Amino acid sequence: MRLDKYLKVSRIIKRRTVANEACDQGRVLLNGRVARASSDVKPGDTIEVRFGTRLLTVEVVTVQETVHKEEASEMYRLVSEERIEKESGED
């Protein structure tokens, strides 16, 4: 499954267009590498997403095309969630 679609279906990011933009801006890492929206996601992969001053790291547990909202969080396992300081020079 495409990374942008996985982020949307798992509800890590609410909209696919926002997930696509995050990938384009280099704020999403797949297995430690900057990932494109079209990157393939499979169980066992690690995804890191930077939301402003938060860094969310999850491990992919399952990949499903559709899932109920209540079950979306079962698609991944939270590895860590931390606050990061903005780097000097960033606005």
C-alpha positions as CSV (number, residue, x, y, z in Angstrom):
1,M,0.0,0.0,0.0
2,R,1.2,3.5,-0.7
3,L,2.6,5.4,2.3
4,D,0.2,8.4,1.9
5,K,-2.8,6.1,1.8
6,Y,-1.6,4.1,4.8
7,L,-1.2,7.3,6.8
8,K,-4.8,8.2,6.0
9,V,-6.4,4.8,6.5
10,S,-4.6,4.3,9.8
11,R,-5.6,7.9,10.7
12,I,-2.1,8.9,11.7
13,I,-2.8,11.9,9.3
14,K,-6.4,12.7,8.7
15,R,-6.3,13.6,5.0
16,R,-4.4,11.9,2.2
17,T,-3.5,15.3,0.6
18,V,-2.0,16.4,3.9
19,A,-0.1,13.0,4.1
20,N,1.1,13.6,0.5
21,E,2.3,17.1,1.4
22,A,4.1,15.9,4.5
23,C,6.0,13.3,2.4
24,D,6.9,16.0,-0.2
25,Q,8.3,18.2,2.5
26,G,10.5,15.5,3.9
27,R,8.7,15.2,7.2
28,V,8.0,11.4,6.9
29,L,10.7,8.8,7.2
30,L,10.1,5.1,6.3
31,N,12.7,2.8,7.9
32,G,15.0,5.7,8.6
33,R,14.9,7.2,5.1
34,V,13.0,10.2,3.7
35,A,10.0,8.6,2.0
36,R,8.0,9.6,-1.0
37,A,4.2,9.4,-0.9
38,S,4.3,6.5,-3.3
39,S,6.6,4.4,-1.2
40,D,5.4,0.9,-0.4
41,V,4.4,0.1,3.2
42,K,4.4,-3.4,4.6
43,P,4.1,-5.0,8.1
44,G,7.3,-4.5,10.2
45,D,8.2,-1.1,8.6
46,T,8.9,1.8,10.9
47,I,7.3,5.2,10.1
48,E,8.5,8.5,11.6
49,V,6.3,11.6,11.2
50,R,7.2,15.1,12.3
51,F,4.3,17.3,13.3
52,G,5.7,20.7,14.1
53,T,7.5,20.0,17.4
54,R,6.3,16.4,17.8
55,L,8.0,13.3,16.4
56,L,5.8,10.3,16.2
57,T,7.4,6.9,15.6
58,V,5.2,3.8,14.8
59,E,5.7,0.3,13.6
60,V,3.3,-1.1,10.9
61,V,1.4,-4.1,12.3
62,T,-1.1,-4.6,9.5
63,V,-1.9,-3.1,6.1
64,Q,-5.6,-3.0,5.2
65,E,-7.4,-1.1,2.4
66,T,-10.3,-0.1,4.6
67,V,-10.8,-0.1,8.4
68,H,-13.4,1.2,10.8
69,K,-12.3,4.3,12.7
70,E,-12.4,2.5,16.0
71,E,-9.9,-0.1,14.7
72,A,-7.5,2.2,12.9
73,S,-5.1,2.4,15.8
74,E,-4.7,-1.4,15.6
75,M,-2.9,-1.0,12.2
76,Y,0.2,0.2,14.0
77,R,2.1,0.0,17.3
78,L,3.3,3.3,18.9
79,V,7.1,3.1,19.4
80,S,7.6,6.6,20.7
81,E,6.1,10.1,20.7
82,E,8.4,12.9,21.7
83,R,8.7,16.7,21.6
84,I,11.6,18.1,19.6
85,E,13.1,21.5,19.7
86,K,13.0,23.6,16.6
87,E,16.3,23.8,14.9
88,S,18.0,27.2,14.8
89,G,17.0,29.0,11.6
90,E,13.6,27.4,11.3
91,D,10.5,29.7,11.7
